[in-house]
C-alpha cells in the first residue's frame, strides 16, 4: 500500500503568472492533473474564479517549487490547500550533497544535480521540453498581457507540458519519500513561505526615497570624515589606485599587484594584508563602507513593502536563500528603513544563544546546559575560565563577553586555531588556549560531536530531527558535517514556528524569517498578546524538537518607530545627518 493511498485525490499543479518585483503575482493560467482519474483542467484568467480542486485534507496538492503555485492561490483568493507536497523540497532533500572544501572543488556543481524542474527530470532520465522554449514562454509571461490567441494557446500548452513532466516526476519520487509526515511538514512550510512572501516587509518609503536621491552625498560625507588620513585616496567618490600605492609606499608596505601593475583589491587580499599591517584596518573599513553606500535594487511594491522569493530549502542545511533584492541581505544599518504602517506594530523575535542551546540539548552535556541556563551564557563561560570576575555583567565587561561569544560559537562549528585567532584578533597561542579550555569544560559535547561526524561518514548521510538530509562523500567538507546538527536543527525550529504563526494562530502576520530570527506584524492593540504568543511558540519549538526549552525574546516596534538592528548605529546616525541636512 502506498503512503499516499489515504488521499482521495492527488492533484499535480502548475501555474503561469506575471511577477512584477515587489508586487503580488498577476495570475495568467493554471493546469492541473488528478493522478488517480487522469482528469485534466486548463483554466485561463477569466476562468480562475473558483479553485478547480478540493483544498481540504482529503486531497493532496503537489507542485514543483510550490511557493509559486501557493502565491497564485493567494492572488486568486482561493486560500491554501490543507495538505501539499513540494517536489522541489523533496528533490533537494534526496540529492543534497555536502560539498568539498573550496580548495578541492573542481566543478561548479561538484556532482550536485540542477534543482530546477528540468534538472530533476534529467536526474530521473525523463524526457522534457527544451530549456530555450521554456525560457521563451517564461519571458512572455513576465511581459504580461494582453495576449493574442496564439500566445494564449502557447502558454497553456507550455504550462500543460510542465504538468505532464511533474506527473512523471511524482511517479518517480513518491515511492522514494519514506516519511510522509516529514514531507508534509516541508509542504506546510512552503505554505508559510507563501504567506510571508505575500505579506512582505514594510518600509518607510519617504526615508527610502530620500536615501535613493542622495547616495552620492552620503558617500562624500563618509569619505570626507576619513579621506585626509590616507593620502586622500578618494577623489570625489572614486578610489584612486595611484594614491593608494603612494600611501602604501609611505608606510613601507609592499602590496600584491595584478599582471598589469594594479593593486589587488579583493576582500581576501585586504584581510591578508591587514593581518600583517593592522594600521590599514581603518582604510579597509572606509573602503568597505563606500562600496556599501550604493543604490540597491530592492523589490518594493507600490504599497511600500519589500517582497522577494524566499527560496526555501535552497541551502545545504535547508535554510532559505533569498536573492539580493531582500532587505535583510543588505548591510545591517539598512534595517533602520523598516517601519510598521500606521495602526500596526512589528515584533522582532530571536532565540537567545540558539546554537549553544541546540548543542547542549543534542549532546546532553550537563555543564553546557548549566551555562546556557544562566542569565548570560557567554559571560558565564568567561567566568568559568577566570576571564571575567564573578560580578561581571554585560554592561561592565562587554568586550570580554563579545570575545567569549566568538569562542563559544566558533568552537561549536569546528573553528581551527588559525580561524579562531583571526576572529578573536589574537595570537594563535591565545586561540589554542581558548580552544583547549572549551574542550576541557564541555567534554561530553566534544565526545558527542566526534561520534556524530563518525557515524555520518560511516553511513554516508546525516539528518536533522525533522528529516532534512545531507549526503556525505569522500571529499565532503568535514566542517560542514560538523556544523550540520546545529544549523539544520536551527532550521527545524524556525520552520516549526513559521508554520504555526502562518496557520492563523495568534493574529500574527509573519513578514520574513531573518536567519534565525522572525519579523512579524500585529495590530497595535494586540502587541502584548502577540509578544506572549510568539515567545511561547518559539520556546515550544525547542521542547517539541529537542525536548529542551530554548529561550526567546521579542522586541516591539510601534509606528512611527523604526526597527533598530543594534548594529551599524554609528553608520546610520551619520547617514541621517546627511538626509536631514
N, C-alpha and C positions, 0 to 999 in steps of 0.2 A: 504493500500500500504506500502511495506517495505521501510525502509530508503535506502536499497541497490539496489532497482529495477532499479535505473538510470544507473547502470553499466551493460554493455552488457555481460561481462564475470566476474566471480569471481573464481579465481584460489587459491586453497589451496596447499601449497608447503612445502616440507621437503627435506633436503639435507643431505648428508654424506660427510665427508672430513677428511683429515689428518691435524692436527693442531700441528705444531712444535712451541714451545714457542718463541715468538718474530718475527715469520715469517708470511707471508700471507698464508692462508689456501690452501691446495692442493685438488682440487675437486675430488670426487670419483663418486658420482651419485646423481641424482635428480629424485624425483617422484612428479608429480603434478596432481591435480584433479580439473576439472572445474565443479562447483556446478550445473549450470543450465542445462548442457547437459550430465553430468556424464562422460565426456571424461577423459581418464587417459593416462598419458605419463610416461614412465620409460626410463631414459637415463643414460648410463654408461659413463666412462671417455672419450672414443673416440667419443662419440655422443653429446658432450657438446659444439659444435662449435657455435650454434645459440640458443638463448633463445626460448623455445617452446611455450611461451605465449606472448601476446602483453604487452608492457610496457607503453603505452600511457594512457591518462586519461579515456579512455572508459572501461578499465579493472581495477579490484581491485585484488591485490595480498595479500594473507593472510597467515600468518605463526605464529608459537608459538616460542617466543624468536627470533624475527625477525632479529636481527642484525647478527646472524649466517648465515641465508639464504642470506642476503644482502651482507655480506662479500664474500660468494660463488659467487654471481653475479659479484662482482668486480674482483675476481680471474679469472673468465671465460671471462672477458672483455665485459660483456653484458650491463653495466650501471645499473641504478636503476629504479624501477617502479615509475611512477608518483604518483600513489595512492596505499597506503598499510596500512594494519591494523596488529598490533602486539597483538595477543590474550593474550600473557603473560602480557603486559601492561594493557590490559582491565581486565584481571582476577585479577591482583594486585589492580587495582582501585576499582573493585567490592568488594573485600574481605579484603581491607586494614583496619586493626584494630588498634586503639590507645591502646597500651598495658598498663597494670597496672604498678605502680612504681615497681622497682626491689624487694623491700622487700615484695611485695604482690604476686609475681609470683610463681606459684606452678607447672607449666609445661613449657617445652621448648617453645612450640608454643602458649600457652595461648589462644587456640581456633582459631589461625590463620592457615588456611589450607596450606599444602605444595604448593609452587607456581610453581613447575615443571609441565611438561605435564601430568604425571601420577597423580599428586596431584590434578590438575584441573579436570581431568577425574573423579577421585574419588569423588570430591566435587559435581559433577553433576550426580553421580551414573552411569557413563559409564564404561562398561567392558573394560579392557585393558590388554596388554601383561604383563607378569611377569617382575618385575624390574631386576631380575637376568639375564634374556635373554637380556634385554635392555643393561645392563652393559657389557655383553659378546660382543655384536656387537659394542658397543662404543669403547671398548678396541681394537677390531680388526681393526677398522677404525684408531684409534690413531697409531697402529703399522704401518699402511700403506702397500702399495703393494710391490711386485706383489701379486695378489690374485688368488687362484685356482678358477675353475668354480663353485665349491660348495660354496666357500666363497662369490663369486660374487652373486650367487643366494640368499644366506642367507642375505647379506647386502641389496640387493634390496627388498627382502621380508620384512625385518625389517623396512626399510625406508617407504615402502608402508603401513605397519601396523600403523606407526606414522601418515601418511597422512589420513588414514581411521579414526583414532581416532580424528585427528584435524578437519576433516569434521564434525563429530558428535558434537564436541565441538563448532564449528562455528554455527551449527543449534541451539544449546542451548544458546549461548552467543549473537548472532547477534540481537536477539529480546530484549536483556537487555541493549544494547547500545542505550541510549536515545538521545545522542547528537553526531550525525555523524561528525560534524565539529571538535569537540574536540578530538574524536577518531582518525580522520585523521591527526590532528596536532601531536598527540602522535606517529602515524605511521611515519610522516615526521621526527620527532626527531630520530627515530631509523635509518632512512637513514643518518642523520647527524652523529650519533654514529658510524655507519658502516664506513663512510668515515674517521672519526677521528681515529678509530682503524686501518684503512688501512695506514694512514699517519704515526702515531707514533711520539714519542718524540726523537729528535736527540741528541746523547750524544758524548762527547769527549772520544772516545774509548781508546786512548793512555793513558789518565789520569785515566780512569776507570780500565784498566789493571794494571797500577802501584799501584793503591789503592788495587785491589784484591790481588796482590802479597805481600803487606806489612801491612795487617791488624794487625798482631801481633806487628810489630814495632810501629804502630800508637798507639795501646793500651798501650804499655810500655811507650811511650813518655808521654801520658796524666797521667798515674799512677805516673811517676817519678816527675811530677810537683807538686803533692799534697800529695803523699803517706806518706811522713815523718811527716805530720801534724796530722796523725790519727793512730799513733802507728804502721805504716807500715802494715795496714790491708790487703794489697795485697802482695802476694809472687809471683813474676813474673807477670802473668796476672790473678792469682787465688785469689778470695776474701776468706780470711781465717776467718772462723767464730769464732775461739777461740781468735784471736787477736781483732776482733770486740768486743767480750764480754769483753776483758781486757780493751779496750779503753772506753767502756761504764762504766765499774766499776770505772775507773779513774775519770770519770765525775760525779759519783754518780747517774747514770741513771739505772733504772730497766726496762728492755726491755721485751716485750712479747715473750714467748718461746713456741715451739711445745711440744707435749707429750713426745718426745724423747730428749728434752732439747736443741734443736737448736733454734737460734733466728728466729722469723717470719720476712721474708723479702719481703712481699707483698707491693705493692705501697701504699695501704690504711694504712698499719701499719706505714710505713715511714711518711706519711702525718700526721697521728695522733700524732706520737712522736715528729715530728718537731714543731707542734703547741705548744707542751709542752716544748720543748727544742730547740729553734731556732738555737743554736750553732751547731746542727747536719746538718743543711742545706748544708754547703759546702761538707760534706762527701756524702750526698744524691746525690748532683749534680755529683760528681765523679763516684758514683756507677751507676747512670743512664747513664753517658757518656760512661763508659767502656762497659756497656751492649749494647749501641747503636753501638759501634765500632766493628762490627762483619760482616763476609761475608754474602751477601744478594743474594737471588736468583731472580734477576730481569729477566723478559722475554725480552731478547735483540736479535734482528735479526742480520744476517750477515752484514747488511748494517748499524749497529750501532744504531738502533732505538728501543726504549722500546715500545713494543706493547702488550696490555693486553685487556681482555674483560672488558669494562667499566661498564657493568651490569646496564643499565638504569632502572629506576623505582623500584629499589630494596629497597630503604629506605622508611620509612613511609611517608616522605614528598615528595617522588617522585624523590629524588636525585639518582645519580649514586652511586654504591658501589663497586668500583674495589677491587680486592683481593690484597694481599701483594706484588705481583710482579710488582706493579705500582710504579714508581719512586716517584711520588708526595704523596705516602702514607708513605714514609720513612722520617727520620728526615730532617728538612728544610735545613741543611747545604749541604745535598747531591744534592740539586738542582743546586749547582755550577758545577755539571758534565754536565748540559745541554748546548749544544753549536750548533749553526746553522752550516750547511755544508758550504763549500766554495761557494761563489756566492749567499748565502741566508742570510736572517735576520729573527729574531724571534720578534714577538710582544707579550708582556705580558700585558694584559689589565685587569683592575679591576674597579669595580664601587666604587665610593667614598661614604663611610658611607651608604652602601646599605640598611642595616637593619633599620637604623634611617630614611632614606628617605621613605622606604616602610611603616613604622609605621606612619610617618607624613601624607603620602598620604591616607592610608586606614582610619585613624582616623579623618582626616581633622582637626587636632589640629593646630591652627594658630601659636602658639608660637613654636611648634616643627618644623613647616615648616620654620618659620623665622630663627630658629637656624640652620637648615640644609642648608639654602641658604647662610649662612655666609661663609667666607673663610675657617674656620676650626670649624665644629660643636662642637667638643669636648672641644676646648678652649672657644668657645662662651658660652657653657653651664657652664664651670668653672667660667667664668667672671660674669655670671648672679647670681651666688650664692656667689660672692665675694671671691672665692678661688684662683683667679688669677687677677692681675691688668689689667686695660684696654689696656695697651701697650704690654701685654704678647704675645709672638709668640711661634711657635712650637720649635724653637731653644732655646729660653731663658727659657721656662717653660715646657720642655719635660716630666719631672716626673709627674707634675700636670696633663698635658694633658693625659698621659697614665692612670692615676688613673680615670679620668673622662670618658675616653673611656670605661674602665671596667664598671663603674657605668652605663653609657648610654646603653651598650649592655646587661649587666646582668639584669637590671631592665626591659628591653623590654621583656625578656624571663622569667619573674616571679621569679627572684632570691629571696631567703629568706634572712633575716638579717644574718643568720649563713653563708650561701653561699657567700653573698656579702663581709662579713668581711674576709672570707677565701681568696677570690680572690684579695681583696684590701690589704690584710695583715694588717688589722687594728682591733681595738676592736669593739664589737657589738654596742656600743653607737654611734660611728662614722658612722658605716654602717647604723644604723637606721636613723641617721640624713640625710645622703645622700639619702636614700630611701624616706624619708618624703619630702625632697627638690624636688625630681623628681615628686612626686605626686602633689605637690603644683604648680610647674612650668607648668606641662602638664596635667591638669585635664581632658581635652577633650579626650586625649589618654586613660587615665585610665577608663573613663566612657565608651568609645567605646570597649575596650578590655574586660571589665567585661560583657558588653552586648553581645559581640560575643561569649564568652565562655558560657554564659547562654543560648543563642539561640541554640548553637551547642549541648549542653547537652539535651535540651528540644526536638530537632528534631532527635537526635541520630546520627548525622554526621556533618562534616564540609568540605567545598570545597574551593579550590583555584579559582582564577579568570579564569583559563583555565580548570577547571573541575576536578582537581585531588582531590579525595575524601578520607576521613578518617572516619571510623565508630567509634562511641563512645559508650562504655558500662558502666555498673555500676561502675567498679573499674578502669576505664581508668585514666591514669596519668594526673592530672589537668595541670601540667606544659607543658606537650606535647601538650595539646589542646591550651594552651595559646601561645605556640611557633609557632603553625601551620600557622597562617596567614602570618607572616613574612617569615618563612622558605620556605613554599610552593610557595609564590609569588616570592621569590628569584629564585626558580627552574623555574617558568614560564618565568622569564626574561632571564635566562641563556639559556633555551631551544629555545626561540624565536631567540636569536642572533645566536646560533649554527645552527639552521635551515637556517637562511638567509645566513650565511657565507658559508655553505656547499652546497648551491644552485648554486655555481659557480660565485657568485657576487663578484666583487672587487679583483679578482685574489689572494684570500687568501685561504691557506690550514690550517684548524684547526688541531693542534696536539693533544690537550687534553683540557677538562674542568678541572679546578683546584678549586674545591669547587665553589666559586662564581667569579672566575677569568677565563680568556681564554688565552691559549698559542697557537699562530698561526705562520705560516711561509709564507714569501713572497720572491720573487726575490729581491735582494738587491737594484736594481734600482727603485723598486716600494714601498720603505719603506714609504715615505711621504704620498703617496696616500693610502697605506694600513692603516696607523695610522688614517687618516681622516675618512676613510670608517668604520673602526672598532669602533671608538669612536662614530660616527654618529649612527650606528646600536644599540649600547648599550644605548645611550640616547633615541633613537626612541622606543626601547622596553619598557622603562618606560612610555613614552607617550601613546603607544598603550594599555598597560595593566593597567596602573594606572591613565592615564591622567595627569602624573606628570613626569617631567624630572629628571632622576637620573643621577648625574654627573659621568663621566667615564674618565679614563686616561690610555693611552697605552704607555709603555716604549719600546724602541727598543734595540735589542741585535744583532749587526752585527758581522759576522765572522771576526776575530777569538775570539771575546769576548765570555764570559760565562754568563749565567743567574746568577744574584746576587739576592737572595731572600730577602735580607735586614735583615734576621735573621740568627743567627749562624755564623756570620762573624768571631768572635773570635775563634770558634772551627775550622772553615775551614782554617784560617790562620795558626793555629798550625799544622793541617794535612799537609798543603803544605810544612811546614818546614821539615817534615819527608820525604815526597815524593821527595823533591828537594835535599835532603842530599845524 
